[in-house]
């Protein structure tokens, strides 16, 4: 069985494990390349893989979770 080389928007979002809104944001921000085929927006497997490879490592991104904010607030009050 051959592997798909391109996805529609819904399929690309599902394949990437993100929502359609986030996928559109990534395209609008020019972080994810999309192509047009008539009225359809197509994302190639290669572009999806390249986008995922460019995502920052979790250790390189500042944490902004609620638990971190609570922990910092406790440090200040202790």
MOCORQUI-V182627 format. One record per backbone hydrogen bond with DSSP energy under -0.5 kcal/mol. NH is the residue of the N-H (numbers start at 1). CO is the residue of the C=O. E is the energy in kcal/mol with one decimal. If there is no record, write none. Layout:
nh = <NH;NH>
co = <CO;CO>
e = <E;E>
//
This chain:
nh = <7;12;13;14;15;16;17;18;23;24;25;26;27;28;29;30;31;32;35;37;40;42;42;43;45;48;49;50;51;52;53;54;54;55;55;60;61;69;70;71;72;73;74;75;76;77;78>
co = <43;8;9;10;11;12;13;13;19;20;21;22;23;24;25;27;26;26;42;40;37;35;40;7;5;44;45;46;47;48;49;50;51;51;52;57;58;65;66;67;68;69;70;71;72;73;74>
e = <-2.3;-2.7;-2.5;-2.3;-2.8;-2.5;-1.1;-2.3;-2.2;-2.4;-2.1;-2.4;-2.0;-2.9;-2.3;-1.7;-2.5;-1.6;-3.2;-2.6;-2.0;-3.5;-0.5;-2.5;-2.2;-2.2;-2.6;-2.5;-2.3;-2.2;-2.2;-1.3;-0.5;-0.6;-0.9;-2.0;-0.8;-1.9;-2.5;-2.3;-2.4;-2.2;-2.2;-1.8;-1.8;-1.7;-1.4>
//
